[in-house]
């Protein structure tokens, strides 16, 4: 059975309910919404009649949510939040350039995407891009995300994964550490601190096994939960780190980090661009995907100065 438009609560009524529920007081809700207390009371009564339920219980000049009121409050807050996001996106796209929301891993966003983003924005004047951090799959459509960059296997519910690149990891450290410890061969790593990523605790063991070097201390050393932290730790001379080459392009070029051994390790997982089902119809998302894929393995675009979209 389809509901008529007249039977669906309007935005103002939902705002009154949410404010009254949050404050537990009609007067405070009225002040927040720049209304009178009686106006809030009428809106709540109208909503209760419209829904056929009691939303508030009145106890000694205070109002408390009923069981039903507590049940529907999260949904009302979600609806209002989505309307707020829609308003912000509409205003951001007011000049006709459009909006694009991208989710990616934090360090990937900081180290690979951000330096290249001016190139994309320079080619699309007026476009507004929102970049958010995500470390695990989620409901793309439910969160209003147009596109995601995913590390792992090409598996994502209700979405399509397109291969972007593999991950090549190299052992790197600050030059001062390598010179001081005289790390001339993998066997010398027995006496050097190793830096580990918390979510990949076996990475060093896999590297030693790959190159036929036994090391009983493959699991020793400090642990960090983000690649960005490991990069900083390596720069400070805290140890040797296994890092994806694309994350440390600037440090390798500047010489602040140096490859200890040219013995790369390709991980079993890869990077993928993820579009929600039906996302191929999103022209901006497809354009952004094609742009990223075109830059894989290439130097930083130089046709747009950094910070000059």
KELUM-251308 format. One record per residue (C-alpha): residue number from 1; chain; y, x, z. Coordinates in pm, 1 decimal, decimal comma, padded with zeros to 6 digits. Layout:
NUM:A:Y:X:Z
...
***
This chain:
1:A:00000,0:00000,0:00000,0
2:A:00336,7:00141,5:-00102,2
3:A:00625,1:00108,2:00141,0
4:A:00953,4:-00029,1:00018,1
5:A:01258,4:00195,5:00043,1
6:A:01407,0:-00045,1:00298,0
7:A:01115,2:00015,6:00536,2
8:A:01159,9:00396,0:00534,5
9:A:01398,9:00536,6:00801,1
10:A:01717,2:00693,1:00666,1
11:A:01834,8:01046,5:00744,2
12:A:02101,7:00945,9:00996,9
13:A:01846,8:00751,6:01201,7
14:A:01603,5:01042,1:01205,4
15:A:01881,9:01279,0:01310,0
16:A:01972,8:01045,9:01597,6
17:A:01609,9:01030,8:01712,7
18:A:01563,0:01409,3:01694,1
19:A:01885,1:01485,1:01883,1
20:A:01810,4:01227,3:02153,7
21:A:01454,2:01360,1:02190,5
22:A:01574,1:01719,9:02215,5
23:A:01844,5:01646,5:02472,6
24:A:01662,5:01368,5:02657,6
25:A:02000,8:01199,8:02670,6
26:A:02176,4:00960,5:02430,0
27:A:02525,2:01071,6:02537,1
28:A:02456,5:01440,4:02459,1
29:A:02297,4:01342,8:02129,5
30:A:02606,4:01138,2:02043,7
31:A:02835,5:01431,7:02122,9
32:A:02632,7:01663,4:01899,1
33:A:02640,4:01419,3:01606,9
34:A:03002,9:01316,2:01665,1
35:A:02905,2:00955,3:01735,5
36:A:02936,7:00717,3:02028,1
37:A:02657,5:00668,5:02277,4
38:A:02624,6:00304,6:02173,7
39:A:02586,4:00408,6:01807,5
40:A:02297,0:00639,1:01899,4
41:A:02138,9:00362,0:02105,5
42:A:02163,9:00115,9:01814,7
43:A:02008,8:00367,0:01573,2
44:A:01716,5:00432,1:01808,2
45:A:01660,1:00059,7:01857,8
46:A:01671,3:00003,3:01482,0
47:A:01418,3:00282,9:01429,1
48:A:01183,9:00137,8:01689,5
49:A:01202,5:-00203,5:01520,0
50:A:01153,2:-00046,6:01177,3
51:A:00844,0:00147,0:01289,1
52:A:00715,9:-00121,3:01524,9
53:A:00672,9:00123,7:01814,7
54:A:00848,4:00223,5:02136,1
55:A:00990,4:00575,9:02103,5
56:A:01171,0:00616,5:02435,8
57:A:01111,9:00500,8:02788,8
58:A:01427,8:00439,8:02993,5
59:A:01405,5:00566,4:03349,2
60:A:01713,5:00577,1:03573,9
61:A:01983,4:00656,3:03317,4
62:A:01756,8:00904,2:03145,7
63:A:01536,9:00858,7:02843,7
64:A:01193,4:01010,3:02800,6
65:A:00986,4:01022,6:02485,8
66:A:00694,4:00782,8:02478,5
67:A:00351,2:00902,2:02372,4
68:A:00424,5:00787,2:02017,2
69:A:00767,1:00951,8:02027,0
70:A:00609,8:01284,3:02121,2
71:A:00356,0:01246,4:01840,3
72:A:00608,4:01189,4:01562,4
73:A:00878,8:01433,3:01682,9
74:A:00725,6:01745,6:01515,7
75:A:00703,3:01561,4:01181,9
76:A:01063,7:01442,5:01208,6
77:A:01179,5:01797,0:01290,2
78:A:00983,1:01929,9:00990,6
79:A:01142,8:01671,8:00758,9
80:A:01492,7:01756,1:00882,8
81:A:01423,3:02128,0:00848,2
82:A:01304,9:02078,8:00489,3
83:A:01617,3:01877,1:00409,2
84:A:01830,3:02153,6:00557,7
85:A:01649,8:02413,0:00344,9
86:A:01694,8:02194,8:00037,0
87:A:02068,5:02166,0:00105,9
88:A:02104,7:02542,6:00148,0
89:A:01911,2:02609,7:-00173,4
90:A:02116,7:02354,3:-00365,4
91:A:02440,1:02512,5:-00248,7
92:A:02311,3:02860,6:-00327,0
93:A:02230,7:02744,1:-00679,3
94:A:02559,9:02562,4:-00717,6
95:A:02675,6:02794,7:-00996,7
96:A:02371,6:02710,1:-01207,0
97:A:02192,3:03043,2:-01160,5
98:A:01899,8:02893,7:-00971,8
99:A:01713,6:03007,6:-00661,7
100:A:01387,3:03195,4:-00609,5
101:A:01197,4:03242,4:-00283,9
102:A:00960,9:03540,2:-00264,8
103:A:00717,8:03632,3:00013,6
104:A:00585,5:03986,5:00047,5
105:A:00454,5:04245,9:00288,3
106:A:00738,3:04391,4:00500,7
107:A:00707,1:04757,0:00397,6
108:A:00643,1:04668,9:00032,7
109:A:00961,1:04462,0:00037,9
110:A:01170,3:04736,0:00197,6
111:A:01031,3:05030,6:00007,2
112:A:00941,9:04904,1:-00339,9
113:A:01105,9:04567,7:-00402,9
114:A:01451,2:04611,5:-00248,7
115:A:01546,3:04928,0:-00442,7
116:A:01450,4:04755,8:-00770,6
117:A:01589,0:04408,3:-00699,4
118:A:01945,5:04490,9:-00820,9
119:A:01793,6:04550,7:-01165,5
120:A:01650,4:04196,6:-01174,5
121:A:01962,3:04031,5:-01033,5
122:A:02178,3:04224,4:-01277,3
123:A:01981,1:04069,4:-01561,6
124:A:02012,3:03719,1:-01412,4
125:A:02374,1:03655,8:-01304,2
126:A:02416,4:03375,3:-01055,1
127:A:02054,6:03378,6:-00939,3
128:A:01996,6:03368,3:-00562,6
129:A:01678,8:03532,3:-00429,8
130:A:01540,3:03481,3:-00079,9
131:A:01283,7:03736,4:00036,6
132:A:01070,9:03666,0:00343,6
133:A:00803,0:03875,9:00514,4
134:A:00442,5:03759,3:00523,1
135:A:00130,9:03962,4:00602,1
136:A:-00142,5:03703,7:00538,3
137:A:-00208,3:03412,2:00299,8
138:A:-00038,8:03080,5:00377,7
139:A:00040,2:02749,1:00209,5
140:A:00286,5:02848,1:-00064,3
141:A:00391,1:02494,8:-00154,3
142:A:00400,3:02382,3:00206,4
143:A:00654,8:02653,3:00288,2
144:A:00850,9:02620,3:-00033,4
145:A:00762,4:02968,6:-00161,8
146:A:00782,2:03025,6:-00536,8
147:A:00589,1:03352,0:-00549,2
148:A:00412,5:03596,4:-00317,1
149:A:00302,7:03960,4:-00335,1
150:A:-00039,6:03994,9:-00177,5
151:A:-00250,7:04297,6:-00080,7
152:A:-00623,8:04240,2:-00060,8
153:A:-00872,9:04056,6:-00276,8
154:A:-00764,3:03802,6:-00543,1
155:A:-00839,1:03508,2:-00317,7
156:A:-00569,5:03258,5:-00214,0
157:A:-00625,0:02886,1:-00162,6
158:A:-00446,8:02657,8:-00411,5
159:A:-00292,2:02954,4:-00592,1
160:A:-00345,9:03194,1:-00882,8
161:A:-00358,8:03571,5:-00830,8
162:A:-00251,5:03812,5:-01105,9
163:A:-00342,9:04180,2:-01072,8
164:A:-00039,4:04401,0:-01017,0
165:A:-00166,7:04748,5:-00925,7
166:A:-00419,0:04943,5:-00726,1
167:A:-00323,3:05143,8:-00420,0
168:A:-00341,5:05523,9:-00426,6
169:A:-00315,8:05687,6:-00086,0
170:A:-00227,7:06052,5:-00023,6
171:A:-00222,8:06270,4:00291,4
172:A:00140,5:06365,1:00359,8
173:A:00341,4:06521,9:00639,4
174:A:00676,5:06679,1:00715,8
175:A:00703,7:07030,9:00563,3
176:A:00781,1:07176,9:00905,5
177:A:00447,8:07049,7:01042,2
178:A:00246,5:07173,7:00746,3
179:A:00409,0:07517,8:00759,6
180:A:00378,6:07548,6:01136,1
181:A:00013,3:07442,8:01151,2
182:A:-00084,5:07630,4:00829,4
183:A:-00279,9:07335,7:00693,0
184:A:-00434,6:07502,5:00390,3
185:A:-00754,8:07295,9:00361,8
186:A:-00888,2:06958,1:00482,7
187:A:-01096,1:07145,1:00741,5
188:A:-00770,4:07255,2:00909,6
189:A:-00693,7:06893,3:00998,5
190:A:-00922,1:06933,0:01301,9
191:A:-00625,8:07072,8:01491,9
192:A:-00352,3:06848,0:01347,6
193:A:-00255,7:06501,7:01482,0
194:A:-00351,7:06217,1:01249,3
195:A:-00145,2:05900,1:01209,1
196:A:-00328,2:05568,2:01165,8
197:A:-00246,8:05215,1:01051,0
198:A:-00375,4:04970,3:01311,9
199:A:-00503,5:04722,5:01052,1
200:A:-00692,8:04996,2:00864,0
201:A:-00856,5:05201,5:01139,9
202:A:-01123,3:05356,3:00912,2
203:A:-00887,3:05494,9:00648,5
204:A:-00902,4:05857,8:00759,6
205:A:-01280,0:05841,7:00801,1
206:A:-01308,1:05707,2:00445,0
207:A:-01085,3:05987,5:00315,9
208:A:-01291,9:06258,6:00486,5
209:A:-01613,9:06101,0:00355,9
210:A:-01470,3:06076,1:00003,6
211:A:-01408,5:06449,6:-00005,2
212:A:-01726,7:06553,9:00170,9
213:A:-01556,4:06689,3:00478,4
214:A:-01707,7:06613,9:00817,1
215:A:-01450,0:06551,1:01085,6
216:A:-01554,1:06423,7:01424,8
217:A:-01189,7:06356,5:01507,9
218:A:-01121,4:06117,9:01217,1
219:A:-01023,4:05841,6:01458,6
220:A:-00801,3:06039,3:01694,7
221:A:-00423,0:06024,5:01688,0
222:A:-00144,1:05769,4:01720,1
223:A:-00160,5:05419,2:01574,0
224:A:00110,4:05199,2:01424,7
225:A:00098,4:04843,0:01293,2
226:A:00333,6:04894,5:00995,9
227:A:00344,2:05154,4:00720,7
228:A:00719,9:05181,8:00779,7
229:A:00652,1:05309,0:01133,3
230:A:00396,5:05562,6:01008,8
231:A:00646,8:05691,0:00753,1
232:A:00904,1:05748,7:01028,1
233:A:00643,1:05913,5:01249,3
234:A:00545,0:06148,0:00965,6
235:A:00909,2:06232,4:00895,5
236:A:00949,3:06326,1:01263,7
237:A:00656,9:06566,6:01243,8
238:A:00424,7:06361,1:01463,0
239:A:00123,2:06414,2:01237,9
240:A:-00033,5:06382,6:00894,7
241:A:-00039,5:06032,6:00748,3
242:A:-00234,6:05863,8:00471,7
243:A:00032,5:05673,5:00280,6
244:A:00050,0:05481,4:-00048,0
245:A:00243,4:05693,3:-00295,9
246:A:00469,6:05404,9:-00405,9
247:A:00604,3:05367,9:-00050,5
248:A:00727,2:05725,8:-00020,9
249:A:00878,5:05793,3:-00362,1
250:A:01217,8:05888,5:-00216,9
251:A:01074,3:06111,1:00055,5
252:A:00852,4:06299,5:-00190,1
253:A:01141,1:06345,9:-00434,2
254:A:01370,4:06469,4:-00156,3
255:A:01104,7:06695,2:-00005,1
256:A:01128,9:06538,5:00339,5
257:A:00757,4:06459,4:00307,4
258:A:00510,8:06681,9:00130,8
259:A:00162,2:06614,5:-00002,2
260:A:-00075,9:06809,6:00219,5
261:A:-00361,0:06801,0:-00033,7
262:A:-00364,6:06649,3:-00380,6
263:A:-00674,1:06452,1:-00287,5
264:A:-00596,2:06084,1:-00344,6
265:A:-00794,6:05789,4:-00216,1
266:A:-00797,2:05461,6:-00409,6
267:A:-00859,9:05171,0:-00174,0
268:A:-01095,7:04883,3:-00253,0
269:A:-00811,0:04631,6:-00233,0
270:A:-00525,3:04583,1:-00478,1
271:A:-00183,9:04423,3:-00505,4
272:A:-00151,8:04082,5:-00668,5
273:A:00130,2:03850,2:-00765,9
274:A:00048,1:03501,8:-00640,2
275:A:00180,8:03174,6:-00783,3
276:A:00098,6:02833,2:-00637,2
277:A:-00114,3:02603,9:-00851,7
278:A:00113,6:02474,2:-01123,4
279:A:00349,3:02766,2:-01063,1
280:A:00327,3:02871,0:-01427,1
281:A:00569,6:02586,0:-01490,3
282:A:00828,0:02764,0:-01272,4
283:A:01021,7:02965,2:-01531,3
284:A:01203,7:03183,5:-01275,6
285:A:00881,6:03267,0:-01090,4
286:A:00708,5:03367,1:-01416,0
287:A:01008,5:03576,5:-01519,2
288:A:01008,6:03753,2:-01181,9
289:A:00634,0:03814,9:-01205,2
290:A:00663,6:03960,3:-01555,9
291:A:00952,6:04180,7:-01442,5
292:A:00754,2:04325,3:-01151,1
293:A:00447,7:04387,8:-01365,4
294:A:00662,7:04569,3:-01620,3
295:A:00784,5:04816,1:-01354,3
296:A:00447,6:04919,6:-01212,5
297:A:00398,9:05293,2:-01244,9
298:A:00743,0:05349,2:-01391,5
299:A:01047,3:05530,3:-01246,2
300:A:01319,8:05333,8:-01071,3
301:A:01527,6:05139,7:-01328,8
302:A:01854,0:05325,6:-01383,4
303:A:02043,4:05077,4:-01599,9
304:A:02190,2:04897,5:-01296,3
305:A:02346,9:05109,0:-01015,5
306:A:02201,0:05056,3:-00669,4
307:A:02380,8:04779,1:-00483,0
308:A:02555,8:04659,9:-00804,9
309:A:02380,9:04340,4:-00918,3
***
